[in-house]
C-alpha cells in the first residue's frame, strides 16, 4: 500500500477515534505557543513551553500556559515524560485569573508505518491543584496522532492530524475533546520550525457542550 493510502487510513482512524458530541454554543479563538528545545543529556531532553490562549473571537486572553518538560527516550518505540505546568485561567464569573498548578506524567508509544508515516498515542495523567478547590484533581487525557513526513523538497516538512479526549476522575466523566483535523509543519531556517493547525475544542459544563474553533501556531526554537 502506498504511503498516501496509509496516511488516509490514519486520518480516518484518528477522526473516528472519539467523535465530538453535539454542540450547543460556538466561539472562535487562537492559540500561539513557543517551545524552547532542547538540552539533551543522553536519553533525557529538557525543554520549555509558553502558550497564549485567546478566546471570544480571539479578543480576550483566556489562559497563559507555562510548562517545563522532561522527555525520556525509554525505547525507540516509547517515550516517557514528567512535566510541571502553571496555567492561570480567567474566571467566567469574575474575570479574575485563577491559578492552576499541575504535575503531568506521560507515556507515548510510537509506531512507524513505512519510511514517512508515524503514529503515536500520548497518554497523560495530570495531578492538578486548582484555586478555590481543596485537595487535588486527577485528569487523564489521550491523544492519537498520525504524522506524514514530506519528501525533502521545500519548507513544508510534515502533515499531521490528531484527536484527544479528556477524562476527569473526580467527576467520573469525559468532559473535553480536542480535534485537529489538519496541521502543517514548516521549516523556517536552521533548527527553527513552525506548526500551523486548525482545532475544534469541545467542553462540557453542567451537562452542556460548547465548542471553539481555533487557529493555532507553534514555533519551535532550538538552543
Backbone bond lengths (Angstrom), bond angles and torsions (degrees), N, CA, C in turn:
res aa  C-N    CA-C-N  psi(-1)  N-CA   C-N-CA  omega(-1)  CA-C   N-CA-C  phi
1 X - - - 1.462 - - 1.529 109.19 -
2 X 1.319 118.14 137.90 1.448 122.02 -178.11 1.524 111.08 -71.50
3 X 1.358 118.15 154.76 1.457 120.71 179.39 1.514 113.34 -56.36
4 X 1.329 117.15 -36.46 1.460 119.37 -179.59 1.520 111.33 -63.08
5 X 1.336 116.51 -36.11 1.464 119.91 177.58 1.519 110.64 -68.75
6 X 1.337 116.42 -40.61 1.464 120.11 175.88 1.520 110.07 -57.74
7 X 1.341 115.88 -43.61 1.456 119.61 -177.09 1.524 111.28 -65.56
8 X 1.315 117.50 -39.86 1.463 121.03 178.57 1.522 110.86 -62.17
9 X 1.341 116.74 -40.96 1.463 120.66 177.85 1.519 110.21 -65.05
10 X 1.346 116.21 -40.37 1.465 120.63 179.89 1.519 111.02 -60.63
11 X 1.336 116.11 -45.99 1.462 120.30 -179.65 1.524 110.59 -60.85
12 X 1.320 116.51 -45.20 1.463 120.44 -179.19 1.523 110.95 -62.61
13 X 1.326 116.96 -38.89 1.463 121.29 179.83 1.517 110.95 -66.07
14 X 1.344 116.53 -44.75 1.457 120.66 -178.55 1.519 111.33 -65.51
15 X 1.312 117.07 -45.03 1.456 120.55 -177.32 1.517 111.26 -67.11
16 X 1.307 116.78 -28.61 1.446 119.72 -179.72 1.508 114.22 -93.21
17 X 1.348 116.54 -2.23 1.453 120.09 -174.57 1.521 111.45 -62.80
18 X 1.314 116.61 -40.98 1.462 119.85 178.22 1.514 107.85 -151.58
19 X 1.310 117.23 92.42 1.459 120.22 -176.37 1.519 110.38 -65.33
20 X 1.314 117.01 138.90 1.455 121.47 178.83 1.520 109.70 -71.81
21 X 1.350 117.13 144.86 1.451 120.75 -178.48 1.528 112.44 -74.11
22 X 1.334 114.49 178.17 1.452 120.32 178.35 1.528 109.47 -66.86
23 X 1.308 116.91 136.87 1.450 121.36 -173.78 1.526 110.87 -101.29
24 X 1.352 114.32 156.41 1.452 119.29 -178.80 1.521 112.37 -117.99
25 X 1.309 118.69 -22.50 1.454 121.46 -175.27 1.519 108.40 -149.54
26 X 1.338 116.92 146.40 1.454 119.83 -176.61 1.524 110.53 -124.64
27 X 1.326 115.13 158.38 1.450 122.71 178.02 1.523 106.76 -150.65
28 X 1.333 115.43 166.86 1.452 121.08 174.14 1.518 108.71 -128.24
29 X 1.340 115.97 140.84 1.453 119.36 179.37 1.512 111.17 -154.85
30 X 1.322 114.98 -173.54 1.456 120.24 177.09 1.524 108.89 -149.47
31 X 1.331 115.45 143.97 1.456 122.56 177.70 1.526 107.83 -119.59
32 X 1.325 116.00 134.15 1.462 120.60 -177.38 1.530 108.75 -132.51
33 X 1.317 116.82 123.66 1.457 120.20 -174.27 1.522 111.36 -133.52
34 X 1.337 113.29 157.44 1.456 122.41 174.80 1.521 107.46 -132.28
35 X 1.334 116.56 129.86 1.459 121.83 174.96 1.519 108.79 -111.88
36 X 1.317 115.55 132.64 1.458 121.52 179.14 1.519 108.22 -104.74
37 X 1.327 116.01 100.18 1.449 122.71 -179.53 1.522 107.83 -109.09
38 X 1.220 120.06 148.38 1.419 132.35 -6.93 1.503 107.04 -159.06
39 X 1.299 118.39 148.98 1.454 122.00 174.04 1.516 107.51 -111.05
40 X 1.316 115.93 107.76 1.453 120.67 -175.40 1.522 109.75 -92.68
41 X 1.340 114.52 134.94 1.457 122.54 175.16 1.524 107.57 -131.87
42 X 1.322 115.79 81.93 1.458 119.28 -174.43 1.508 110.34 69.35
43 X 1.317 116.45 -119.42 1.468 121.65 -179.51 1.531 112.83 -89.55
44 X 1.320 117.49 2.95 1.464 121.82 -177.46 1.529 109.88 -109.91
45 X 1.329 116.02 132.93 1.465 122.21 179.10 1.524 109.30 -124.29
46 X 1.336 116.63 131.77 1.460 122.60 176.48 1.523 109.20 -105.25
47 X 1.321 116.86 138.69 1.462 120.24 177.48 1.523 109.49 -152.22
48 X 1.321 115.37 160.79 1.456 121.88 178.13 1.521 110.49 -119.40
49 X 1.341 115.74 156.69 1.462 120.38 -173.04 1.527 108.73 -145.01
50 X 1.333 116.71 129.18 1.461 122.85 176.87 1.525 107.95 -129.72
51 X 1.339 116.59 132.97 1.462 120.00 179.04 1.525 110.32 -140.41
52 X 1.330 115.50 136.96 1.459 123.29 173.75 1.522 107.38 -107.55
53 X 1.350 116.62 127.82 1.466 121.71 -177.66 1.525 108.94 -114.93
54 X 1.336 115.74 117.15 1.457 122.80 -178.28 1.523 109.64 -109.18
55 X 1.343 116.43 136.17 1.467 121.65 178.79 1.532 109.15 -131.46
56 X 1.338 115.11 -169.28 1.471 120.94 -176.55 1.520 110.67 52.08
57 X 1.330 115.48 65.64 1.464 123.17 -176.33 1.523 111.47 57.29
58 X 1.322 114.42 34.76 1.468 122.79 176.49 1.528 112.42 62.34
59 X 1.348 116.77 28.15 1.459 121.15 -177.69 1.524 113.36 -106.69
60 X 1.345 117.51 -11.06 1.462 121.00 -174.59 1.513 110.68 -126.16
61 X 1.336 116.24 132.81 1.459 120.63 173.20 1.519 108.32 -73.69
62 X 1.331 116.71 112.93 1.459 121.37 -177.92 1.537 111.55 -95.61
63 X 1.336 116.85 -40.21 1.461 120.51 -177.97 1.529 110.13 -145.89
64 X 1.335 114.54 151.13 1.454 122.02 170.89 1.525 107.29 -123.86
65 X 1.329 116.03 121.08 1.464 122.57 -171.02 1.524 108.65 -109.98
66 X 1.350 116.34 118.02 1.460 122.58 178.86 1.520 108.09 -124.77
67 X 1.339 117.08 125.96 1.458 119.24 -174.22 1.520 111.27 -144.63
68 X 1.334 114.45 142.69 1.453 123.03 171.67 1.520 108.10 -112.85
69 X 1.340 117.37 123.39 1.458 121.59 -172.59 1.525 110.85 -115.14
70 X 1.333 114.33 140.31 1.456 122.32 172.95 1.526 107.48 -121.60
71 X 1.328 116.65 111.78 1.464 122.22 -179.62 1.522 109.78 -103.18
72 X 1.331 115.43 132.95 1.461 121.68 -178.17 1.523 108.68 -120.14
73 X 1.316 116.39 121.48 1.464 121.53 178.23 1.522 107.95 -84.58
74 X 1.343 115.58 85.41 1.460 119.66 -176.98 1.522 112.03 -69.71
75 X 1.344 116.20 -33.32 1.465 123.37 -178.11 1.523 106.67 -161.33
76 X 1.323 117.53 161.30 1.459 119.15 179.07 1.516 112.10 -63.15
77 X 1.333 116.81 -19.57 1.462 120.28 -179.18 1.531 113.06 -106.46
78 X 1.322 118.27 1.20 1.464 118.75 179.30 1.527 110.58 -150.15
79 X 1.334 114.67 136.06 1.448 121.46 174.77 1.522 109.71 -116.68
80 X 1.334 115.92 151.74 1.455 122.44 177.23 1.526 108.47 -121.64
81 X 1.323 116.58 154.61 1.450 119.88 -179.67 1.511 112.40 -144.97
82 X 1.328 115.84 146.41 1.468 123.58 172.63 1.519 106.23 -133.56
83 X 1.332 116.89 117.45 1.457 121.47 -174.02 1.521 111.16 -126.50
84 X 1.329 115.58 152.54 1.457 121.45 167.08 1.528 107.59 -118.69
85 X 1.339 116.59 132.32 1.466 121.20 -177.04 1.522 110.53 -131.81
86 X 1.333 115.42 137.12 1.461 123.08 171.74 1.522 107.20 -115.68
87 X 1.349 117.00 125.59 1.463 120.77 -170.98 1.531 110.16 -137.84
88 X 1.345 118.60 79.01 1.468 119.05 173.98 1.525 110.68 -66.17
89 X 1.345 115.88 134.82 1.464 122.09 -174.51 1.523 109.76 -129.10
90 X 1.322 116.36 133.77 1.458 120.97 -179.18 1.530 110.37 -71.82
91 X 1.326 116.62 129.05 1.459 121.67 177.91 1.520 110.59 -73.14
92 X 1.348 116.13 134.23 1.462 120.34 178.10 1.526 111.40 -69.74
93 X 1.342 117.84 -22.13 1.461 121.79 -177.11 1.522 112.30 -86.55
94 X 1.339 116.94 -45.19 1.466 120.16 -173.28 1.521 113.40 -107.14
95 X 1.315 117.77 -20.79 1.455 120.89 -174.75 1.513 113.51 82.41
96 X 1.331 117.09 -3.42 1.459 121.21 178.10 1.521 110.25 -83.42
97 X 1.340 115.72 157.92 1.454 120.23 177.17 1.527 109.80 -89.64
98 X 1.319 115.10 130.53 1.454 122.40 177.07 1.521 108.41 -108.22
99 X 1.329 116.18 138.11 1.459 118.89 -175.56 1.524 111.75 -78.36
100 X 1.292 114.56 155.50 1.460 122.95 169.04 1.529 107.37 -144.48
101 X 1.321 115.87 121.79 1.454 121.91 172.41 1.515 107.44 -110.48
102 X 1.335 116.32 147.07 1.462 116.43 175.99 1.524 111.93 -156.95
103 X 1.313 113.53 150.11 1.453 123.24 170.72 1.527 107.24 -103.99
104 X 1.330 116.46 134.64 1.468 120.97 -176.45 1.531 109.38 -122.26
105 X 1.315 115.71 130.49 1.462 122.59 176.31 1.525 108.22 -115.14
106 X 1.342 116.93 129.47 1.463 120.88 -172.97 1.523 112.30 -127.26
107 X 1.315 114.68 147.24 1.469 122.98 167.49 1.522 106.80 -135.06
108 X 1.350 116.35 127.56 1.467 120.81 -172.59 1.526 109.57 -129.64
109 X 1.331 118.25 91.13 1.471 119.09 172.49 1.520 110.74 -71.89
110 X 1.351 115.65 146.64 1.465 121.40 -176.42 1.525 109.35 -133.48
111 X 1.354 115.19 146.17 1.455 120.70 178.58 1.520 109.67 -136.88
112 X 1.313 118.68 120.37 1.467 120.27 172.64 1.531 109.55 -80.37
113 X 1.331 116.66 147.41 1.466 122.12 175.25 1.528 106.17 -130.80
114 X 1.308 115.63 85.37 1.453 119.80 -174.08 1.521 109.86 87.61
115 X 1.326 115.88 -167.15 1.461 121.09 -175.46 1.521 113.78 -79.79
116 X 1.328 117.69 -22.14 1.465 119.25 -170.43 1.522 114.50 -119.73
117 X 1.299 118.96 -23.83 1.452 121.53 -175.84 1.528 110.43 -95.09
118 X 1.339 116.23 134.71 1.452 122.63 179.81 1.520 109.53 -131.69
119 X 1.341 115.09 140.12 1.456 121.35 171.53 1.523 108.62 -117.50
120 X 1.332 116.11 146.00 1.458 118.99 170.14 1.522 108.63 -149.86
121 X 1.325 115.83 157.07 1.467 122.37 177.04 1.524 107.26 -129.97
122 X 1.332 116.12 108.39 1.459 120.34 178.65 1.523 109.41 -86.85
123 X 1.327 116.42 118.84 1.460 123.07 177.93 1.523 107.85 -110.91
124 X 1.314 116.13 119.49 1.464 120.37 -174.73 1.526 110.85 -127.31
125 X 1.336 115.87 133.20 1.460 122.07 170.96 1.515 107.49 -107.30
126 X 1.338 115.86 125.89 1.462 121.40 179.77 1.529 109.80 -110.04
127 X 1.322 116.38 127.65 1.464 122.64 172.80 1.521 105.64 -106.30
128 X 1.336 116.55 111.37 1.462 120.87 -166.55 1.536 111.68 -115.60
129 X 1.339 114.17 141.50 1.453 122.56 170.54 1.522 106.90 -111.45
130 X 1.344 117.09 115.03 1.454 122.75 -173.15 1.525 109.61 -112.57
131 X 1.328 116.52 129.49 1.460 120.44 178.98 1.523 110.40 -60.21
132 X 1.339 115.87 133.43 1.454 121.14 -179.67 1.511 114.21 90.78
133 X 1.344 117.17 -4.62 1.461 121.26 178.81 1.518 109.35 -124.60
134 X 1.319 116.29 139.38 1.454 120.89 -179.11 1.525 110.17 -83.87
135 X 1.330 115.14 153.12 1.458 119.74 177.07 1.523 111.73 70.04
136 X 1.314 115.07 -158.47 1.462 121.31 -179.70 1.523 110.82 -113.28
137 X 1.326 114.30 159.29 1.461 121.74 174.90 1.525 107.54 -120.13
138 X 1.324 115.88 130.71 1.466 120.82 -179.90 1.525 109.77 -106.61
139 X 1.325 114.89 132.68 1.457 120.99 178.88 1.524 108.66 -139.23
140 X 1.329 116.38 140.87 1.463 119.96 173.76 1.518 108.88 -117.20
141 X 1.339 114.39 150.71 1.457 120.10 -179.88 1.525 108.41 -142.65
142 X 1.330 115.02 146.18 1.458 120.82 -171.52 1.526 108.55 -138.46
143 X 1.342 115.12 118.98 1.463 120.74 -176.04 1.522 110.33 -119.41
144 X 1.340 115.78 117.53 1.466 121.78 174.30 1.520 108.26 -95.88
145 X 1.325 116.86 131.11 1.466 120.90 -174.97 1.519 111.62 -137.48
146 X 1.324 115.20 142.56 1.452 122.60 170.19 1.520 108.86 -118.48
147 X 1.335 116.79 137.42 1.465 121.50 -177.54 1.517 109.24 -136.86
148 X 1.313 116.52 126.57 1.463 122.22 -179.89 1.525 108.86 -111.85
149 X 1.321 116.05 119.08 1.463 122.13 179.91 1.520 109.03 -83.87
150 X 1.325 116.82 126.07 1.456 121.91 -177.08 1.527 111.07 -77.57
151 X 1.350 117.15 155.53 1.468 119.49 170.58 1.523 109.84 -58.51
152 X 1.311 117.24 148.10 1.458 121.95 -174.45 1.535 110.22 -77.72
153 X 1.346 114.20 77.48 1.464 119.44 -176.89 1.526 113.30 -127.72
154 X 1.305 117.83 2.79 1.457 119.17 -178.77 1.506 111.23 -178.38
155 X 1.314 116.22 -164.44 1.458 121.00 -175.76 1.528 112.51 -78.27
156 X 1.336 118.51 -25.38 1.459 120.62 175.78 1.527 108.92 -74.37
157 X 1.339 116.54 115.09 1.467 120.02 -173.76 1.519 113.75 -106.47
158 X 1.350 118.19 -21.20 1.461 119.05 -177.95 1.527 110.33 -161.35
159 X 1.329 114.96 157.09 1.459 123.75 172.89 1.532 106.84 -126.04
160 X 1.336 117.39 138.92 1.462 119.22 -177.57 1.519 111.18 -143.81
161 X 1.327 114.94 162.70 1.458 122.74 174.48 1.520 107.62 -151.39
162 X 1.338 116.65 149.28 1.464 119.15 179.32 1.514 111.36 -156.18
163 X 1.319 114.41 166.76 1.459 122.04 174.50 1.519 108.33 -143.04
164 X 1.349 116.37 133.88 1.463 120.88 -177.10 1.519 109.53 -131.19
165 X 1.347 116.13 131.87 1.456 118.73 175.03 1.527 110.36 -120.29
166 X 1.341 115.06 152.84 1.462 123.19 -171.36 1.532 109.07 -120.15
167 X 1.330 115.92 138.34 1.465 120.96 177.55 1.522 108.64 -127.19
168 X 1.341 115.59 121.31 1.462 122.31 178.76 1.526 108.20 -91.12
169 X 1.332 116.02 114.70 1.464 119.99 -175.68 1.519 112.30 -75.02
170 X 1.335 118.22 -28.81 1.461 119.57 177.66 1.523 111.32 -68.30
171 X 1.344 115.79 -38.27 1.462 119.88 -179.49 1.525 112.55 -93.79
172 X 1.344 116.09 -7.50 1.475 122.06 178.17 1.527 111.93 56.48
173 X 1.345 115.34 48.69 1.465 117.48 178.72 1.522 111.24 -156.65
174 X 1.322 113.75 156.35 1.468 124.25 171.98 1.515 107.21 -82.19
175 X 1.333 118.32 118.03 1.467 119.14 -171.83 1.531 114.69 -133.38
176 X 1.340 116.96 8.89 1.465 118.26 175.04 1.516 109.69 -156.03
177 X 1.322 115.87 146.26 1.461 122.53 175.50 1.521 109.17 -142.66
178 X 1.341 116.25 137.93 1.463 121.34 177.29 1.526 108.32 -126.02
179 X 1.303 115.21 114.01 1.457 122.18 -179.07 1.524 109.73 -108.89
180 X 1.324 116.90 122.49 1.459 122.59 174.10 1.518 108.01 -114.84
181 X 1.325 118.63 95.34 1.465 120.36 -177.34 1.510 113.46 -72.02
182 X 1.337 117.46 -22.57 1.468 119.13 179.72 1.529 109.86 -154.80
183 X 1.337 114.46 137.56 1.454 121.93 173.20 1.515 109.21 -145.56
184 X 1.321 116.49 148.50 1.467 122.25 -178.31 1.523 109.07 -126.01
185 X 1.315 116.52 138.95 1.457 122.34 177.00 1.529 109.22 -112.93
186 X 1.327 115.74 128.73 1.462 121.38 -179.61 1.530 109.71 -120.99
187 X 1.311 116.64 143.57 1.457 122.14 170.25 1.514 107.85 -92.62
188 X 1.334 117.41 123.21 1.460 121.51 -179.89 1.521 111.10 -87.35
189 X 1.323 115.73 -58.45 1.465 120.63 174.29 1.531 107.62 -168.01
190 X 1.326 116.53 147.87 1.455 120.64 179.47 1.518 111.83 53.53
191 X 1.348 115.48 -126.00 1.457 121.85 179.50 1.528 112.56 -96.92
192 X 1.313 117.17 15.78 1.467 121.69 -178.40 1.532 108.90 -97.75
193 X 1.336 115.76 127.83 1.456 120.70 178.95 1.519 110.90 -137.37
194 X 1.332 117.02 165.20 1.459 121.18 179.72 1.520 109.53 -141.87
195 X 1.331 115.52 138.12 1.461 122.88 171.31 1.521 108.94 -101.73
196 X 1.328 116.47 136.36 1.455 123.29 170.52 1.513 107.55 -118.78
197 X 1.339 118.06 131.31 1.464 119.12 -174.92 1.527 111.38 -149.80
198 X 1.329 114.22 160.92 1.460 123.05 173.57 1.524 107.81 -117.28
199 X 1.320 116.54 131.28 1.474 121.42 -177.76 1.519 110.37 -132.07
200 X 1.334 115.81 147.35 1.461 121.95 167.84 1.527 106.93 -113.31
201 X 1.333 116.48 115.48 1.459 121.91 177.45 1.522 108.81 -99.74
202 X 1.321 116.60 123.77 1.461 122.16 -178.95 1.525 109.48 -115.08
203 X 1.336 116.65 130.07 1.463 122.31 -177.05 1.522 109.76 -127.64
204 X 1.341 115.74 140.14 1.462 121.52 176.10 1.520 108.89 -110.33
205 X 1.339 116.35 125.34 1.454 122.41 176.97 1.519 108.88 -136.12
206 X 1.324 116.08 122.54 1.474 121.55 178.99 1.517 111.97 54.06
207 X 1.332 116.49 41.08 1.455 121.50 176.26 1.510 115.05 81.03
208 X 1.340 117.67 2.41 1.463 120.83 -177.70 1.519 109.92 -118.32
209 X 1.335 116.68 131.93 1.459 122.17 179.83 1.529 110.58 -95.98
210 X 1.324 115.63 137.93 1.458 122.18 171.17 1.520 108.25 -124.68
211 X 1.315 116.82 156.62 1.453 117.32 174.46 1.521 110.80 -135.22
212 X 1.331 115.22 151.42 1.455 123.02 -179.75 1.519 109.09 -126.24
213 X 1.316 116.47 128.14 1.466 121.72 174.33 1.531 107.51 -87.26
214 X 1.317 115.85 124.59 1.455 121.19 -173.39 1.521 111.28 -123.38
215 X 1.320 115.75 137.32 1.450 122.15 167.72 1.528 107.26 -107.20
216 X 1.328 116.81 128.88 1.444 119.44 -172.87 1.510 113.20 -124.97
217 X 1.327 114.09 150.27 1.466 121.51 171.32 1.527 108.21 -127.99
218 X 1.305 115.81 142.78 1.471 120.90 178.86 1.526 108.20 -139.52
219 X 1.328 115.42 110.04 1.461 121.87 -177.96 1.521 109.64 -98.02
220 X 1.335 117.57 131.13 1.455 122.54 179.34 1.511 109.97 -112.01
221 X 1.327 115.98 123.53 1.451 122.26 179.37 1.521 108.70 -117.95
222 X 1.308 117.55 129.24 1.466 122.12 178.54 1.507 109.20 -99.14
223 X 1.334 115.67 144.67 1.448 118.82 172.53 1.501 110.48 -123.20
